[in-house]
């Protein structure tokens, strides 16, 4: 991972669309041997040492904090533990922090203070943040701080309405037509000429459609 070049990435889409697979692939592509998965549902991630609850996390972290690690954090009270884990992440630095169901940690679009610190200042501590959620309209501040968005399939009217506030109708229609493991990649600041429809395929990203092709009329059969 390049020092001072850490990013906030957010992955949106309905359950089963391929968000978790993409998150794992993004982690593999980042040049960092230190990763913490905040497994909000307690069953989506297994690529690491599982720590159930903050005491277990602290105990294991003390052993590995100066080296490489892959940790899956699970809790029966994920909302209550989240702020404390965010503080640990900031104190540790130089790592990838993957937060599943990240919308759980926002109230009226606002994150808790410790998470706000990760969003705003994490890049100064070389923290790559990958947030995953089904509901983009609940994201608030993390959306404004993100450098990359990955938009999987959704037909939820409120989510599509949210996308229409930022993207063209051609992009919204493309989102509605996506198949499993396909997504629209958006690099911010938004420039429609840099949009691509991609697919995760055996650990590789395959570009399906370039921006100029999204609103072309179909050739008559």
BELVENQUI-V619921 format. One record per residue. N is the residue number from 1. PSI is psi in whole degrees, -180 to 180 (none if undefined). NEAR is the number of other ideal C-beta (glycine too) atoms within 8 Angstrom. Layout:
# BELVENQUI-V619921
N|PSI|NEAR, N|PSI|NEAR
This chain:
# BELVENQUI-V619921
1|134|11, 2|126|5, 3|133|5, 4|6|7, 5|21|7, 6|153|11, 7|163|10, 8|123|13, 9|139|14, 10|133|17, 11|120|15, 12|147|14, 13|163|13, 14|164|10, 15|137|4, 16|4|5, 17|-20|13, 18|12|13, 19|-46|12, 20|-41|10, 21|-45|9, 22|-44|14, 23|-45|13, 24|-40|10, 25|-38|11, 26|-42|10, 27|-43|12, 28|-32|7, 29|-18|5, 30|140|9, 31|69|4, 32|128|10, 33|14|6, 34|116|11, 35|140|14, 36|122|13, 37|121|13, 38|96|12, 39|85|12, 40|-35|11, 41|-13|7, 42|13|9, 43|4|4, 44|-19|8, 45|144|11, 46|4|5, 47|66|8, 48|-179|11, 49|124|8, 50|126|8, 51|119|12, 52|103|6, 53|156|10, 54|-43|9, 55|-43|6, 56|-38|9, 57|-47|13, 58|-44|9, 59|-46|8, 60|-39|11, 61|-37|13, 62|-28|7, 63|-28|6, 64|-3|10, 65|-27|8, 66|0|3, 67|-159|5, 68|153|6, 69|158|13, 70|114|11, 71|135|15, 72|113|13, 73|128|12, 74|148|9, 75|149|11, 76|-12|5, 77|67|6, 78|-36|11, 79|-41|7, 80|-32|6, 81|-13|12, 82|-45|14, 83|-40|10, 84|-40|9, 85|-39|13, 86|-41|13, 87|-39|10, 88|-41|11, 89|-45|14, 90|-38|14, 91|-32|6, 92|-52|10, 93|178|9, 94|63|9, 95|170|13, 96|129|13, 97|109|14, 98|122|13, 99|111|12, 100|147|14, 101|49|10, 102|-22|14, 103|-20|10, 104|-22|9, 105|23|10, 106|140|13, 107|117|5, 108|41|5, 109|3|8, 110|132|8, 111|163|11, 112|163|10, 113|-43|7, 114|-38|12, 115|-37|12, 116|-36|11, 117|-42|12, 118|-45|14, 119|-45|12, 120|-39|8, 121|-1|8, 122|-36|16, 123|-29|11, 124|-20|6, 125|15|10, 126|46|12, 127|118|15, 128|122|14, 129|125|14, 130|110|14, 131|138|13, 132|132|13, 133|155|13, 134|-19|9, 135|92|10, 136|-31|12, 137|-9|8, 138|6|9, 139|-27|15, 140|-124|11, 141|-35|12, 142|-31|15, 143|-40|10, 144|-21|6, 145|-8|8, 146|147|13, 147|-21|7, 148|138|12, 149|143|12, 150|112|15, 151|106|13, 152|178|16, 153|137|13, 154|148|14, 155|10|7, 156|120|8, 157|-41|6, 158|-35|7, 159|-42|12, 160|-38|13, 161|-39|9, 162|-44|10, 163|-35|13, 164|-21|9, 165|-22|5, 166|-26|6, 167|163|9, 168|163|7, 169|-31|6, 170|-38|8, 171|-41|13, 172|-43|12, 173|-36|8, 174|-40|12, 175|-41|14, 176|-22|10, 177|0|7, 178|145|12, 179|174|7, 180|136|7, 181|3|11, 182|149|12, 183|158|16, 184|124|13, 185|126|12, 186|123|12, 187|127|7, 188|148|8, 189|147|3, 190|129|7, 191|110|7, 192|-23|9, 193|-14|6, 194|4|8, 195|147|12, 196|147|11, 197|124|14, 198|167|12, 199|136|11, 200|123|12, 201|103|8, 202|45|3, 203|-5|6, 204|153|6, 205|124|8, 206|124|8, 207|125|8, 208|-45|8, 209|134|9, 210|160|7, 211|-43|10, 212|-18|6, 213|-11|6, 214|-37|12, 215|19|4, 216|139|6, 217|147|3, 218|145|4, 219|139|4, 220|141|3, 221|none|2
